[in-house]
Amino acid sequence: MRTPAPGHRVMAMVSSEASFERINDEEVRLTGAWTLLLDPALRRRLARGLAALDAPHRYRWDLTRLEALDSAGARVLWTAWGRRLPERFACHADHRHWFDWLAGTRVPIPPARGRLGLAIERVGGGVIGFVLTAGGVLVLVGQLMLDVAYCVRHPRVIPWKETAATVYHVGATSMVLLGCVGFLIGVVMTIQLGMALSQFGAAMLVVGTMGLAVLRELGPVICGLILAGRSGSAMTSGIGAMHLTGEYDALRAFGSSPSLRLALPRVLGAAISLPLLVVWADFAALIGGAVTAQADLGVGWRLFLTQLPEQVQIVNFWIGLAKGVLFGLTIAVVGCYFGMTAPADTAGLSRHTTLSVVSSLTLILVFDASSGALLTHVGLL
């Protein structure tokens, strides 16, 4: 490390934070760097503080201690002054031209909007955003259907390796988590249902109630909700990160279809993995219910497993399996859409990942409620 020679001074070019202070209720002194690099939150805080000064033109404004000033900082002061210079005003000569420029510039003042106008604008923006997102998802679904037709005509382009990788990452790596969650759900449900049914001397009905709830509703819904947060977010962030590194643009530059190479393998892999995970979660939940029924209700686990197919129709199992396929497609399509439309910045990627998870969770609950209403009399009589 070199030591500076005698007589030389080492200076650090560090600008202090923009601020102002009121002195003796007569003078306002500004310090720091009032520049375009001013933090937006700090700019708003300074604007609120300046606006709180009563009658700003009665003060003497001292700008001689400013380290830097540009049009952004000058505009904050100009707005606080009511778009005219105060009578008592001091600043450097190289800063004065900003205020001369603002004085000669006529900036139209937007009309003030009331709360009703702001509410209408916010609702309208939300509706437009929803319509654009829904349209984008439908366009992606149509493109995926075209990609499937193209793969049928050209089997050599089928992304076998990418699909197998998705099956592993979505399905195999989630088995331990879903197995534990399913087992615990079976234990808790059996205890709660058993306590209620035992009061009426109908503890044996816990088999049918438990089996129907798990096979038809809880198994696919729990798998869908967990994988929406686990795998859906991973799909969005994985594809979205390609925008940051330039891989997405490079893929298009080489003439490859992003929907075929990125979205289709994930959609196929999720549609294969999720119904298999539903079967695994159902099995774990039923095992947990059988063990708990024997320990807490006196219903042997063999009797539990024997009575299960007699009290629950097999169609409920197929309904749960179909829900698994539907939820897998939903999670993958939504995750890929938000990943493919994510902007090339970290803030936008984080926002799209959140939107992906929330949208997937909402659609899963909507589809589950809709299917429950449509299939009310199927497998329940």
FENQUIQUI-V451288 format. One record per residue. N is the residue number from 1. RES is the residue in one letter. SS is DSSP state (A for helix, B for strand, O for the rest). NEAR is the number of other ideal C-beta (glycine too) atoms within 10 Angstrom. D_LAST is the distance of its C-alpha to the last C-alpha in Angstrom with 1 decimal. Layout:
BEGIN
n=N res=RES ss=SS near=NEAR d_last=D_LAST
n=N res=RES ss=SS near=NEAR d_last=D_LAST
END
This chain:
BEGIN
n=1 res=M ss=O near=2 d_last=85.5
n=2 res=R ss=O near=4 d_last=88.4
n=3 res=T ss=O near=6 d_last=90.2
n=4 res=P ss=O near=8 d_last=91.2
n=5 res=A ss=O near=6 d_last=95.0
n=6 res=P ss=O near=5 d_last=97.0
n=7 res=G ss=O near=5 d_last=97.2
n=8 res=H ss=O near=7 d_last=93.8
n=9 res=R ss=O near=5 d_last=90.9
n=10 res=V ss=O near=5 d_last=87.3
n=11 res=M ss=O near=5 d_last=85.1
n=12 res=A ss=O near=4 d_last=81.3
n=13 res=M ss=O near=5 d_last=80.0
n=14 res=V ss=O near=7 d_last=77.2
n=15 res=S ss=O near=12 d_last=76.4
n=16 res=S ss=O near=9 d_last=75.5
n=17 res=E ss=O near=11 d_last=72.6
n=18 res=A ss=O near=24 d_last=73.2
n=19 res=S ss=B near=14 d_last=73.9
n=20 res=F ss=B near=20 d_last=76.1
n=21 res=E ss=B near=10 d_last=77.8
n=22 res=R ss=B near=12 d_last=79.5
n=23 res=I ss=B near=11 d_last=83.0
n=24 res=N ss=O near=5 d_last=84.8
n=25 res=D ss=O near=8 d_last=82.8
n=26 res=E ss=O near=10 d_last=85.1
n=27 res=E ss=B near=14 d_last=84.2
n=28 res=V ss=B near=21 d_last=81.0
n=29 res=R ss=B near=18 d_last=81.5
n=30 res=L ss=B near=22 d_last=79.2
n=31 res=T ss=B near=17 d_last=78.9
n=32 res=G ss=B near=20 d_last=77.0
n=33 res=A ss=B near=18 d_last=75.8
n=34 res=W ss=B near=28 d_last=74.3
n=35 res=T ss=O near=17 d_last=73.1
n=36 res=L ss=O near=11 d_last=70.3
n=37 res=L ss=O near=12 d_last=68.9
n=38 res=L ss=O near=19 d_last=68.2
n=39 res=D ss=O near=11 d_last=64.8
n=40 res=P ss=A near=7 d_last=62.6
n=41 res=A ss=A near=8 d_last=61.6
n=42 res=L ss=A near=13 d_last=65.3
n=43 res=R ss=A near=17 d_last=66.3
n=44 res=R ss=A near=12 d_last=63.9
n=45 res=R ss=A near=13 d_last=65.1
n=46 res=L ss=A near=23 d_last=68.8
n=47 res=A ss=A near=15 d_last=68.1
n=48 res=R ss=A near=10 d_last=66.6
n=49 res=G ss=A near=13 d_last=69.5
n=50 res=L ss=A near=17 d_last=72.0
n=51 res=A ss=A near=10 d_last=70.3
n=52 res=A ss=O near=9 d_last=70.6
n=53 res=L ss=O near=15 d_last=74.4
n=54 res=D ss=O near=6 d_last=75.9
n=55 res=A ss=O near=6 d_last=78.4
n=56 res=P ss=A near=16 d_last=78.6
n=57 res=H ss=A near=14 d_last=81.8
n=58 res=R ss=A near=12 d_last=83.8
n=59 res=Y ss=O near=20 d_last=83.4
n=60 res=R ss=B near=14 d_last=85.6
n=61 res=W ss=B near=22 d_last=83.4
n=62 res=D ss=B near=19 d_last=84.6
n=63 res=L ss=O near=22 d_last=83.1
n=64 res=T ss=O near=12 d_last=85.9
n=65 res=R ss=O near=12 d_last=84.0
n=66 res=L ss=B near=20 d_last=81.2
n=67 res=E ss=B near=15 d_last=80.8
n=68 res=A ss=B near=14 d_last=79.2
n=69 res=L ss=B near=23 d_last=78.0
n=70 res=D ss=O near=15 d_last=76.3
n=71 res=S ss=A near=14 d_last=74.8
n=72 res=A ss=A near=14 d_last=71.5
n=73 res=G ss=A near=25 d_last=73.2
n=74 res=A ss=A near=21 d_last=75.7
n=75 res=R ss=A near=19 d_last=73.0
n=76 res=V ss=A near=18 d_last=71.5
n=77 res=L ss=A near=26 d_last=74.9
n=78 res=W ss=A near=20 d_last=75.6
n=79 res=T ss=A near=14 d_last=72.4
n=80 res=A ss=A near=21 d_last=73.3
n=81 res=W ss=O near=18 d_last=76.8
n=82 res=G ss=O near=10 d_last=75.6
n=83 res=R ss=O near=14 d_last=76.7
n=84 res=R ss=O near=11 d_last=80.4
n=85 res=L ss=O near=18 d_last=82.6
n=86 res=P ss=O near=16 d_last=83.6
n=87 res=E ss=O near=10 d_last=87.3
n=88 res=R ss=B near=14 d_last=87.9
n=89 res=F ss=B near=16 d_last=86.5
n=90 res=A ss=B near=13 d_last=87.6
n=91 res=C ss=O near=20 d_last=86.3
n=92 res=H ss=O near=11 d_last=87.5
n=93 res=A ss=A near=6 d_last=88.9
n=94 res=D ss=A near=8 d_last=86.4
n=95 res=H ss=A near=17 d_last=83.6
n=96 res=R ss=A near=16 d_last=85.1
n=97 res=H ss=A near=10 d_last=84.3
n=98 res=W ss=A near=20 d_last=80.6
n=99 res=F ss=A near=20 d_last=81.1
n=100 res=D ss=A near=10 d_last=83.6
n=101 res=W ss=A near=12 d_last=81.0
n=102 res=L ss=A near=20 d_last=78.4
n=103 res=A ss=A near=12 d_last=80.9
n=104 res=G ss=O near=7 d_last=81.5
n=105 res=T ss=O near=11 d_last=77.8
n=106 res=R ss=O near=8 d_last=75.9
n=107 res=V ss=O near=10 d_last=72.2
n=108 res=P ss=O near=5 d_last=70.0
n=109 res=I ss=O near=7 d_last=68.1
n=110 res=P ss=O near=6 d_last=64.4
n=111 res=P ss=O near=6 d_last=63.5
n=112 res=A ss=O near=6 d_last=61.8
n=113 res=R ss=O near=11 d_last=58.1
n=114 res=G ss=O near=8 d_last=56.5
n=115 res=R ss=A near=7 d_last=53.2
n=116 res=L ss=A near=8 d_last=51.4
n=117 res=G ss=A near=11 d_last=52.9
n=118 res=L ss=A near=10 d_last=51.9
n=119 res=A ss=A near=11 d_last=48.3
n=120 res=I ss=A near=12 d_last=48.1
n=121 res=E ss=A near=11 d_last=49.6
n=122 res=R ss=A near=10 d_last=47.2
n=123 res=V ss=A near=10 d_last=44.1
n=124 res=G ss=A near=10 d_last=45.4
n=125 res=G ss=A near=10 d_last=46.2
n=126 res=G ss=A near=10 d_last=42.7
n=127 res=V ss=A near=10 d_last=41.1
n=128 res=I ss=A near=10 d_last=43.6
n=129 res=G ss=A near=11 d_last=42.8
n=130 res=F ss=A near=11 d_last=39.1
n=131 res=V ss=A near=10 d_last=39.6
n=132 res=L ss=A near=11 d_last=42.0
n=133 res=T ss=A near=16 d_last=39.7
n=134 res=A ss=A near=11 d_last=36.7
n=135 res=G ss=A near=10 d_last=39.1
n=136 res=G ss=A near=14 d_last=40.5
n=137 res=V ss=A near=19 d_last=37.1
n=138 res=L ss=A near=12 d_last=36.3
n=139 res=V ss=A near=12 d_last=39.7
n=140 res=L ss=A near=19 d_last=39.2
n=141 res=V ss=A near=14 d_last=35.9
n=142 res=G ss=A near=11 d_last=37.8
n=143 res=Q ss=A near=16 d_last=40.6
n=144 res=L ss=A near=20 d_last=38.3
n=145 res=M ss=A near=10 d_last=37.0
n=146 res=L ss=A near=12 d_last=40.6
n=147 res=D ss=A near=20 d_last=41.4
n=148 res=V ss=A near=14 d_last=38.7
n=149 res=A ss=A near=10 d_last=40.1
n=150 res=Y ss=A near=14 d_last=43.6
n=151 res=C ss=A near=16 d_last=42.5
n=152 res=V ss=A near=9 d_last=41.2
n=153 res=R ss=A near=7 d_last=44.6
n=154 res=H ss=O near=9 d_last=46.5
n=155 res=P ss=A near=8 d_last=44.8
n=156 res=R ss=A near=5 d_last=47.8
n=157 res=V ss=A near=14 d_last=46.9
n=158 res=I ss=O near=18 d_last=43.3
n=159 res=P ss=O near=19 d_last=43.5
n=160 res=W ss=A near=10 d_last=42.4
n=161 res=K ss=A near=9 d_last=44.1
n=162 res=E ss=A near=17 d_last=42.9
n=163 res=T ss=A near=19 d_last=39.3
n=164 res=A ss=A near=14 d_last=39.7
n=165 res=A ss=A near=14 d_last=41.3
n=166 res=T ss=A near=24 d_last=38.4
n=167 res=V ss=A near=18 d_last=35.9
n=168 res=Y ss=A near=12 d_last=38.1
n=169 res=H ss=A near=19 d_last=38.7
n=170 res=V ss=A near=27 d_last=35.1
n=171 res=G ss=A near=22 d_last=33.3
n=172 res=A ss=A near=12 d_last=35.7
n=173 res=T ss=A near=12 d_last=37.4
n=174 res=S ss=A near=21 d_last=34.1
n=175 res=M ss=A near=14 d_last=32.7
n=176 res=V ss=A near=9 d_last=34.5
n=177 res=L ss=A near=14 d_last=33.5
n=178 res=L ss=A near=22 d_last=29.8
n=179 res=G ss=A near=18 d_last=29.8
n=180 res=C ss=A near=13 d_last=31.4
n=181 res=V ss=A near=18 d_last=29.2
n=182 res=G ss=A near=27 d_last=26.0
n=183 res=F ss=A near=20 d_last=27.3
n=184 res=L ss=A near=13 d_last=28.3
n=185 res=I ss=A near=21 d_last=25.0
n=186 res=G ss=A near=27 d_last=23.3
n=187 res=V ss=A near=19 d_last=26.0
n=188 res=V ss=A near=14 d_last=25.9
n=189 res=M ss=A near=20 d_last=22.1
n=190 res=T ss=A near=28 d_last=22.1
n=191 res=I ss=A near=16 d_last=25.1
n=192 res=Q ss=A near=12 d_last=23.7
n=193 res=L ss=A near=20 d_last=20.3
n=194 res=G ss=A near=23 d_last=22.1
n=195 res=M ss=A near=13 d_last=24.6
n=196 res=A ss=A near=13 d_last=22.1
n=197 res=L ss=A near=16 d_last=20.0
n=198 res=S ss=A near=14 d_last=23.3
n=199 res=Q ss=O near=9 d_last=24.5
n=200 res=F ss=O near=8 d_last=21.9
n=201 res=G ss=O near=8 d_last=22.5
n=202 res=A ss=O near=12 d_last=19.0
n=203 res=A ss=A near=19 d_last=20.4
n=204 res=M ss=A near=16 d_last=18.4
n=205 res=L ss=A near=16 d_last=15.1
n=206 res=V ss=A near=28 d_last=16.9
n=207 res=V ss=A near=27 d_last=16.0
n=208 res=G ss=A near=15 d_last=12.3
n=209 res=T ss=A near=19 d_last=13.0
n=210 res=M ss=A near=29 d_last=15.9
n=211 res=G ss=A near=25 d_last=14.5
n=212 res=L ss=A near=18 d_last=11.6
n=213 res=A ss=A near=19 d_last=14.3
n=214 res=V ss=A near=29 d_last=17.0
n=215 res=L ss=A near=27 d_last=15.5
n=216 res=R ss=A near=26 d_last=13.8
n=217 res=E ss=A near=17 d_last=16.3
n=218 res=L ss=A near=21 d_last=19.3
n=219 res=G ss=A near=29 d_last=20.5
n=220 res=P ss=A near=31 d_last=21.1
n=221 res=V ss=A near=20 d_last=22.1
n=222 res=I ss=A near=20 d_last=24.6
n=223 res=C ss=A near=31 d_last=26.1
n=224 res=G ss=A near=27 d_last=26.5
n=225 res=L ss=A near=19 d_last=28.1
n=226 res=I ss=A near=16 d_last=30.5
n=227 res=L ss=A near=29 d_last=31.5
n=228 res=A ss=A near=24 d_last=32.1
n=229 res=G ss=A near=15 d_last=34.7
n=230 res=R ss=A near=17 d_last=36.0
n=231 res=S ss=A near=26 d_last=36.0
n=232 res=G ss=A near=31 d_last=35.8
n=233 res=S ss=A near=21 d_last=38.9
n=234 res=A ss=A near=18 d_last=40.6
n=235 res=M ss=A near=31 d_last=40.2
n=236 res=T ss=A near=29 d_last=41.6
n=237 res=S ss=A near=18 d_last=44.5
n=238 res=G ss=A near=15 d_last=45.3
n=239 res=I ss=A near=25 d_last=45.6
n=240 res=G ss=A near=27 d_last=47.2
n=241 res=A ss=A near=16 d_last=49.8
n=242 res=M ss=A near=19 d_last=50.9
n=243 res=H ss=A near=20 d_last=52.2
n=244 res=L ss=A near=15 d_last=54.3
n=245 res=T ss=A near=10 d_last=55.9
n=246 res=G ss=O near=11 d_last=56.3
n=247 res=E ss=A near=13 d_last=54.2
n=248 res=Y ss=A near=20 d_last=51.9
n=249 res=D ss=A near=13 d_last=55.0
n=250 res=A ss=A near=11 d_last=56.5
n=251 res=L ss=A near=15 d_last=53.4
n=252 res=R ss=A near=11 d_last=53.6
n=253 res=A ss=A near=9 d_last=57.4
n=254 res=F ss=O near=8 d_last=57.0
n=255 res=G ss=O near=6 d_last=54.8
n=256 res=S ss=O near=13 d_last=51.5
n=257 res=S ss=O near=16 d_last=48.3
n=258 res=P ss=A near=18 d_last=46.8
n=259 res=S ss=A near=19 d_last=43.3
n=260 res=L ss=A near=20 d_last=43.7
n=261 res=R ss=A near=15 d_last=45.4
n=262 res=L ss=A near=23 d_last=43.7
n=263 res=A ss=A near=25 d_last=40.4
n=264 res=L ss=A near=26 d_last=39.0
n=265 res=P ss=A near=22 d_last=39.3
n=266 res=R ss=A near=29 d_last=37.5
n=267 res=V ss=A near=27 d_last=34.7
n=268 res=L ss=A near=24 d_last=34.2
n=269 res=G ss=A near=25 d_last=34.6
n=270 res=A ss=A near=32 d_last=32.0
n=271 res=A ss=A near=23 d_last=29.5
n=272 res=I ss=A near=19 d_last=30.0
n=273 res=S ss=A near=25 d_last=30.3
n=274 res=L ss=A near=28 d_last=27.5
n=275 res=P ss=A near=22 d_last=24.6
n=276 res=L ss=A near=18 d_last=26.6
n=277 res=L ss=A near=30 d_last=27.1
n=278 res=V ss=A near=29 d_last=23.3
n=279 res=V ss=A near=16 d_last=23.0
n=280 res=W ss=A near=18 d_last=25.9
n=281 res=A ss=A near=31 d_last=24.7
n=282 res=D ss=A near=25 d_last=21.3
n=283 res=F ss=A near=16 d_last=23.3
n=284 res=A ss=A near=22 d_last=25.7
n=285 res=A ss=A near=30 d_last=23.2
n=286 res=L ss=A near=24 d_last=21.4
n=287 res=I ss=A near=18 d_last=24.9
n=288 res=G ss=A near=23 d_last=25.9
n=289 res=G ss=A near=33 d_last=22.9
n=290 res=A ss=A near=22 d_last=23.7
n=291 res=V ss=A near=16 d_last=27.4
n=292 res=T ss=A near=23 d_last=26.9
n=293 res=A ss=A near=26 d_last=24.5
n=294 res=Q ss=A near=16 d_last=27.3
n=295 res=A ss=A near=13 d_last=30.0
n=296 res=D ss=A near=16 d_last=28.6
n=297 res=L ss=A near=20 d_last=26.0
n=298 res=G ss=O near=12 d_last=27.4
n=299 res=V ss=O near=21 d_last=24.3
n=300 res=G ss=O near=12 d_last=26.0
n=301 res=W ss=A near=16 d_last=25.2
n=302 res=R ss=A near=10 d_last=25.0
n=303 res=L ss=A near=15 d_last=22.4
n=304 res=F ss=A near=24 d_last=20.5
n=305 res=L ss=A near=15 d_last=20.6
n=306 res=T ss=A near=11 d_last=19.8
n=307 res=Q ss=A near=17 d_last=16.7
n=308 res=L ss=A near=19 d_last=15.3
n=309 res=P ss=A near=12 d_last=14.2
n=310 res=E ss=A near=10 d_last=12.8
n=311 res=Q ss=A near=15 d_last=10.6
n=312 res=V ss=O near=21 d_last=9.8
n=313 res=Q ss=O near=19 d_last=8.9
n=314 res=I ss=O near=10 d_last=12.2
n=315 res=V ss=A near=14 d_last=11.1
n=316 res=N ss=A near=20 d_last=11.2
n=317 res=F ss=A near=20 d_last=14.7
n=318 res=W ss=A near=14 d_last=15.7
n=319 res=I ss=A near=20 d_last=14.6
n=320 res=G ss=A near=24 d_last=16.8
n=321 res=L ss=A near=19 d_last=19.5
n=322 res=A ss=A near=15 d_last=19.6
n=323 res=K ss=A near=26 d_last=20.0
n=324 res=G ss=A near=28 d_last=22.8
n=325 res=V ss=A near=16 d_last=24.6
n=326 res=L ss=A near=20 d_last=24.3
n=327 res=F ss=A near=28 d_last=25.6
n=328 res=G ss=A near=30 d_last=28.3
n=329 res=L ss=A near=17 d_last=29.6
n=330 res=T ss=A near=26 d_last=29.6
n=331 res=I ss=A near=34 d_last=31.6
n=332 res=A ss=A near=29 d_last=34.1
n=333 res=V ss=A near=24 d_last=34.7
n=334 res=V ss=A near=27 d_last=35.2
n=335 res=G ss=A near=32 d_last=37.3
n=336 res=C ss=A near=28 d_last=39.5
n=337 res=Y ss=A near=26 d_last=40.0
n=338 res=F ss=A near=29 d_last=41.4
n=339 res=G ss=A near=29 d_last=43.4
n=340 res=M ss=A near=21 d_last=44.9
n=341 res=T ss=O near=19 d_last=45.8
n=342 res=A ss=O near=25 d_last=47.1
n=343 res=P ss=O near=13 d_last=50.8
n=344 res=A ss=O near=15 d_last=53.5
n=345 res=D ss=O near=12 d_last=53.9
n=346 res=T ss=A near=11 d_last=52.4
n=347 res=A ss=A near=8 d_last=51.4
n=348 res=G ss=A near=15 d_last=49.5
n=349 res=L ss=A near=21 d_last=47.8
n=350 res=S ss=A near=14 d_last=46.6
n=351 res=R ss=A near=15 d_last=45.4
n=352 res=H ss=A near=24 d_last=43.4
n=353 res=T ss=A near=21 d_last=41.9
n=354 res=T ss=A near=13 d_last=40.6
n=355 res=L ss=A near=18 d_last=39.3
n=356 res=S ss=A near=27 d_last=37.5
n=357 res=V ss=A near=21 d_last=35.6
n=358 res=V ss=A near=14 d_last=34.8
n=359 res=S ss=A near=23 d_last=33.7
n=360 res=S ss=A near=28 d_last=31.5
n=361 res=L ss=A near=18 d_last=29.8
n=362 res=T ss=A near=13 d_last=29.3
n=363 res=L ss=A near=19 d_last=27.9
n=364 res=I ss=A near=24 d_last=25.4
n=365 res=L ss=A near=13 d_last=24.0
n=366 res=V ss=A near=11 d_last=24.1
n=367 res=F ss=A near=17 d_last=22.3
n=368 res=D ss=A near=18 d_last=19.6
n=369 res=A ss=A near=10 d_last=19.1
n=370 res=S ss=A near=10 d_last=19.1
n=371 res=S ss=A near=18 d_last=16.6
n=372 res=G ss=A near=13 d_last=14.2
n=373 res=A ss=A near=8 d_last=14.8
n=374 res=L ss=A near=9 d_last=14.5
n=375 res=L ss=O near=16 d_last=11.3
n=376 res=T ss=O near=10 d_last=9.4
n=377 res=H ss=O near=7 d_last=6.6
n=378 res=V ss=O near=14 d_last=7.1
n=379 res=G ss=O near=18 d_last=5.8
n=380 res=L ss=O near=11 d_last=3.8
n=381 res=L ss=O near=6 d_last=0.0
END
